[in-house]
Amino acid sequence: MDGAVVAVVVVAVFLLLVLKSGMRVVNQVERGVVFRLGKALPGARQPGITFLVPFADRMRKVNVQVVTMPVPTQEGITKDNVSVKVDAVVYFRVVDPVRAAIEVQDYVFAVGQVAQSSLRSIIGKSDLDDLLSDRERLHEGLALMIDSPAAGWGIHIDRVEIKDVQLPESLKRSMSRQAEAERERRARVITADGEFQAAQQLANASRIMSDTPEAMQLRLLQTVVEVAAEKNSTLVMPFPVELLRYFDKAAQQFAGGSGAGSGAAAPQPAPAPEVAAAPEVAPSSAAPELTSPEAKQLPEPRPREDSGRP
């Protein structure tokens, strides 16, 4: 009887040891891939306690968390012949643990190598402006290039991002000069636009003030108030330009009126032409013809009386 009890106890202990050797715990962030006599069983073991056949099963745990893998800096030449250095980061996770454990030896290393080659390829196909400004499209293209081989390994690429683009120093200086010139151009355009709008508003204000002279007086008083608000001992009194123009017009009218009045009161008589003594001529000889208008107004010469002298 005692021997039977001992045998039962021994068998129970042996079974407990066997069960303990076949018991495994799978964490929440892992999935278990079981190989029975070297052959992978379909499906992965879920988190919790799982039992394996002792001496026959072997389980490999695969992490299903998102893996953040930095891509080393890759140097390449862009499509527009600019030498750049680009580094990126890849976010991926395992969606099929069985294929990730069977199809590829080390899926992390494999994804890293594919990411490096894809990054060099995307550099050669893109322009420098695309690398600097249009990164979203490059991210999508880079993720598609990496996801094509990774999908067969049971891996899903969540996102690929370019972290930094390193440019040569000479190119940086050229780009800074270009940006400075562009900002200067914008500043000049904005200044010119402001001057144009200010000129339009001033023209509108001048038309309104010309229609209502009281507005000019109110503006003058407002200027005086603004100057007096500084509490200084000097009072600046603006002098309207219209008043100067009024004085100028009045002076011109006065000068024109005085010149016209003096000319009408005392006109200068035309000088009488001097008639030289004509030599004695025969009565039959004709007097010389005068063509000037003054000569036509002179009286005709009378014939000389004969004094009876020989």
Secondary structure, DSSP 8 states (H G I E B T S, - for coil): -HHHHHHHHHHHHHHHHHHHHHEEEE-TTEEEEEEETTEE-SS-B-SEEEE--TTTEEEEEEE-S-EEEEEEEEEEE-TTS-EEEEEEEEEEEES-HHHHHHT-S-HHHHHHHHHHHHHHHHHHHS-HHHHHH-HHHHHHHHHHHHHHHHGGGTEEEEEEEEEEEE--HHHHHHHHHHHHHHHHHHHHHHHHHHHHHHHHHHHHHHHHHHH-HHHHHHHHHHHHHHHHTT--S-------HHHHHHHHHHHHHHHHHHHHHHHHHS----------------TTS------SHHHHHS---------S--
